[in-house]
Amino acid sequence: MKISILAAICLLGSVHFVHGQTNTESADVLNIPLSSRVVGADINTWEGGERTQVSNWDQLSIVSNVSQPSLIAYLPERSKSSGTALIIAPGGGFHLLSIDNEGHNVAKWCVENGIAAFVLKYRLVPTGEDPDREFHEKLNNGQEEMDRDMAPYIDLAKADALAAIAHVRANAEKYNVDTDKIGIIGFSAGGTLAASAGLEFTSDENRPDFIAPIYGALHVLDLAKLPTRPMPLFLAVTSDDVFGFQNQAIDIYKTWNKAKAPVEMHIYQKGGHGFGMRKQNLPSDLWVENFCAWMKDNGF
């Protein structure tokens, strides 16, 4: 699987530009800049600034042209908190963020279950007001050009994910979470970040306590190399994922399982790619319930 496949995710339909906040944000949501904690974040700002759009595919909000990483915190009532924190990395092929389906809606589920949620807006490939059109033009110019365009931005996004983990751990008391119960979940391209955080963490400060790549695009990672002190791993994908990401999930599962490291994988017969929190009356609808049971079983 080539890296350009990542950019196709969540760009299956056209988008139109809208001004203002995403339609799921509210006044009590805490926005946390990460620019002071990640390499290069204070150096480059993409022209035009961050944009919010609505996808004609599912009528949900997406975000593009992110150059300044940030977290959007959803905190449960202190009396209902489990002490667990979950960083959420939406997908979108590193060109967009499916900020509702794979971000805010996941965070709302977290709060309902006593989990502190932090939606990560990581750095993306710079785009204009019509990133869908730009994406298709890049594809028409050839895969090699697309690969060269995306590669450096994936590295920036990886750094943002590690910075998010470090930030939550450093402020655990403020957010009412335990320093040893901080995990990261990611969808598609966001699954790249969730897995890379587990495989490529650089210190105790940015090491996640558990990782959950959901239909993750994992081909840009070394899936055969087990990290030091492997953390619990949860995987969910479908047999009919059009990008073949079920095969990559199997590869990382084998690495964890061979080492007898804690791992659970669900391959649902139907559900396609990008199901996120959407209900389709298909087997993949069960993933979040299975994830919840897995978290309880692992003490999170």
Secondary structure, DSSP 8 states (H G I E B T S, - for coil): --TTHHHHTT-SS-EEEE-SS-TT--TT-EEEE-GGGSTTTTT---TT--EEEEETTTS-EEEE---S-EEEEE---GGG--S-EEEEE--STTTEE-TIIIIIHHHHHHHHTT-EEEEEE-------S-HHHHHHHHHHT-HHHHHHHHHHHHHHHHHHHHHHHHHHHHTHHHHT--TT-EEEEEETHHHHHHHHHHHH--SSTT--SEEEEES---TTS-TT---SS---EEEEEETT-TT-HHHHHHHHHHHHHHTT--EEEEEESS--S--TT---SSGGGGHHHHHHHHHHHTT-
